[in-house]
Amino acid sequence: MVEWLAIVYDKPGTDRTELRPLHLKDIPPAVESGIVTNAGAIYHGLDFEGKPSEFAGSAFNLVADTKEEALEFLKKDVYAESGIWDVDNILIFPYGCAYRKGKDLPK
């Protein structure tokens, strides 16, 4: 098995907020199955209060035998199937994790 770092951008002009609950509910089972070791949103920048603002896309650490297997996992996500993510331009690289600090899954 190989760990992969994937960045997938949202398509310009799309709004993920309505689908976000469906997207988030699929993360805990993917973590428990072992394919996802890390997942989260990426943002265009910070707002005037210093908080992340405006989604830019998502980042994942995935465990899969091949790059294609990792890409197929991403393409089954509700954001991909609904046209939010730019699946034609996913950045994905083999990843060598030197350290990982735990964080609880969202409830």
C-alpha positions as CSV (number, residue, x, y, z in Angstrom):
1,M,0.0,0.0,0.0
2,V,1.1,3.5,-0.8
3,E,0.0,6.8,0.9
4,W,-1.1,9.5,-1.5
5,L,-1.4,13.3,-1.0
6,A,-4.3,14.6,-3.2
7,I,-5.4,18.1,-3.7
8,V,-8.6,18.7,-5.6
9,Y,-9.9,22.2,-6.4
10,D,-13.5,23.3,-6.6
11,K,-14.5,24.5,-10.0
12,P,-14.8,28.3,-10.2
13,G,-18.3,29.5,-9.4
14,T,-19.5,26.4,-7.6
15,D,-20.9,26.3,-4.1
16,R,-20.3,23.2,-2.0
17,T,-22.2,24.4,1.1
18,E,-25.5,22.5,0.3
19,L,-23.7,19.2,-0.3
20,R,-21.2,19.6,2.6
21,P,-23.2,17.5,5.1
22,L,-23.3,14.6,2.6
23,H,-19.6,14.9,1.9
24,L,-18.7,15.0,5.6
25,K,-20.8,12.0,6.5
26,D,-18.7,9.8,4.2
27,I,-15.4,10.7,5.8
28,P,-15.6,8.7,9.1
29,P,-16.3,5.4,7.3
30,A,-13.5,6.1,4.9
31,V,-11.1,6.7,7.8
32,E,-12.3,3.6,9.6
33,S,-11.8,1.5,6.5
34,G,-8.2,2.8,6.2
35,I,-8.3,4.6,2.9
36,V,-8.4,8.1,4.4
37,T,-5.7,9.1,6.9
38,N,-6.3,12.8,6.7
39,A,-8.9,15.0,5.0
40,G,-9.9,18.7,5.1
41,A,-10.9,21.8,3.2
42,I,-8.5,24.2,1.6
43,Y,-9.3,27.9,1.4
44,H,-8.4,30.8,-0.8
45,G,-7.3,32.9,2.1
46,L,-8.3,34.4,5.5
47,D,-11.1,36.9,6.2
48,F,-10.7,40.1,8.2
49,E,-10.9,38.2,11.5
50,G,-8.1,35.8,10.4
51,K,-10.4,32.8,9.8
52,P,-10.4,30.7,6.6
53,S,-12.7,32.1,4.0
54,E,-14.1,30.9,0.6
55,F,-13.5,27.2,-0.1
56,A,-10.8,26.5,-2.7
57,G,-11.1,22.7,-2.6
58,S,-10.1,19.7,-0.5
59,A,-6.9,17.9,0.5
60,F,-6.6,14.2,1.4
61,N,-4.1,11.7,2.4
62,L,-5.2,8.4,1.0
63,V,-3.9,4.8,1.3
64,A,-4.2,2.8,-1.9
65,D,-2.2,0.3,-4.0
66,T,-2.2,2.6,-7.0
67,K,-2.8,6.2,-8.0
68,E,-5.7,5.1,-10.1
69,E,-7.4,3.5,-7.0
70,A,-6.9,6.7,-5.0
71,L,-8.4,8.7,-7.9
72,E,-11.4,6.4,-8.2
73,F,-12.1,6.9,-4.5
74,L,-12.1,10.7,-5.0
75,K,-14.3,10.5,-8.1
76,K,-17.0,8.7,-6.0
77,D,-17.3,11.6,-3.6
78,V,-20.5,13.7,-3.8
79,Y,-18.5,16.8,-4.7
80,A,-17.0,15.0,-7.7
81,E,-20.3,13.5,-8.8
82,S,-22.1,16.8,-8.5
83,G,-19.6,18.8,-10.5
84,I,-18.2,20.8,-7.5
85,W,-14.6,19.4,-7.8
86,D,-12.4,19.8,-10.8
87,V,-11.7,16.0,-11.1
88,D,-9.8,16.5,-14.4
89,N,-7.0,18.4,-12.6
90,I,-6.5,16.5,-9.3
91,L,-3.0,16.8,-8.0
92,I,-1.9,13.5,-6.5
93,F,1.6,12.4,-5.4
94,P,3.1,9.5,-3.4
95,Y,3.4,10.8,0.2
96,G,5.9,9.8,2.9
97,C,4.5,10.9,6.2
98,A,7.2,11.6,8.8
99,Y,4.7,12.5,11.6
100,R,1.0,12.5,12.2
101,K,-0.8,14.0,15.1
102,G,-4.3,12.7,15.9
103,K,-7.5,14.7,15.6
104,D,-11.0,13.5,16.4
105,L,-13.4,12.9,13.5
106,P,-16.3,15.4,13.2
107,K,-19.5,14.2,14.7
